């Protein structure tokens, strides 16, 4: 559809350019014709014409008028001219015509039938021009100027014709000279269309990549949330069984205490701080619930900031992967030692993200490799290779011109990310 629309618009543009060029040429020829007619009129003796109008039956005066018109034509270099005058019905008729030769054929009186174009455009008291299509002659342009008598009134019009040969010759010449412009216009349209297509292909690939990354990221979060829900469901069944057993034993007091403790546990599942960014809130809420279920001591230090200058998907990629790595490391320890700290701060020129966990030390020789795609110290999970999380974080950070650092000692590992932003 795009190709069809562009092709149609390009064709219309070229046709409009050609049409306007030809109209401009004809208008130029018409103006030139008016100038030529005025030049012939300037060399023409008005008195001879007025004398003939007083006695139009005189052959001698008609011959003298023809000679006078022919002389004026020769003096100006024109090829053909004639004089029109309105009759009693205000319709133009040819009074006399002339050639620059002495053996021209005279056409006068009512023996010539004027074209409808001239009849509609003819105005005796002002210049006019019209384009005429003649089946026998072809296309030509007639241009006329008023003849003003000695008393200041209009007494006719002197008209010249530019033949089809002249029109076509000038048109072909101009179009020939304009050919490079048409070629340039076509190439420009083709180039613009190519750029448009390339941009469309790039945009589709970029969108596909973004959608794929987004789906992969949120699929991971969904699986994590699903696992948490399964754990909650399992615990819920156990809790119901305990309450049911206590009620069968008529220990309503113990059942009440048990339900009260469950209420406190459920309340502890709620994120204990306000987070403005909704995507960040959902992410941390899911990680907080996981921490409660896995008995991980989680600390959150989050600024009340929107973090709007980083894309939500990129924010999720950074924190989700770093937090998941922290969980993998700290869950290797006993419940009493499990600890994760998450920080997200905004200063005037950058965002600061930090994820810290207690767990095994990362050897120095491995620190330099952990950001490479596919590298991992973890075993495959259900046959699926692992090790892309930190490389994804590195790619996102690099795209924003930021920096990521890792510091690992005997007990604690800290990942720090800096994302520069414009204030």
JOZI-V700707 format. One record per helix or strand of 2 or more residues. SS is the DSSP state (~ for helix, > for strand). FROM is the first residue (numbers start at 1). LEN is the number of residues. If there is no record, write none. Layout:
# JOZI-V700707
SS_FROM_LEN ; SS_FROM_LEN
This chain:
# JOZI-V700707
~_2_41 ; ~_46_9 ; ~_59_18 ; >_80_7 ; >_92_8 ; ~_116_6 ; >_128_7 ; >_138_11 ; >_154_9 ; ~_164_85 ; ~_252_17 ; ~_278_16 ; >_297_6 ; ~_312_19 ; ~_335_3 ; >_339_8 ; >_350_9 ; ~_364_4 ; ~_389_11 ; >_403_6 ; >_412_9
